[in-house]
């Protein structure tokens, strides 16, 4: 079984969110078998900055759905959107 790399855009619910803390909470929420392989930050608007972690998950049923669900449950997250997915 291969692996999948997915860039997932995570929008915080406020510009006042501590992005380093949010990043740590995202990493802690990952389901078993998934790992973050780098995080980019993207200016959105009015001081709001999105985190875009690249997550590596096993290529199996469900794909990135478990990661998306775990990220959405993290306190301070407004929305989660998959930006790009590819096999590695």
Secondary structure, 3 states (H helix, E strand, C coil): CCEEEEEEEEEECCCCCCHHHHHHHHHHHCCCCCEEEEEEEEEEECCEEEEEEEEEEECCCCCCHHHHHHHHCCCCEEEEEEEEEEEC
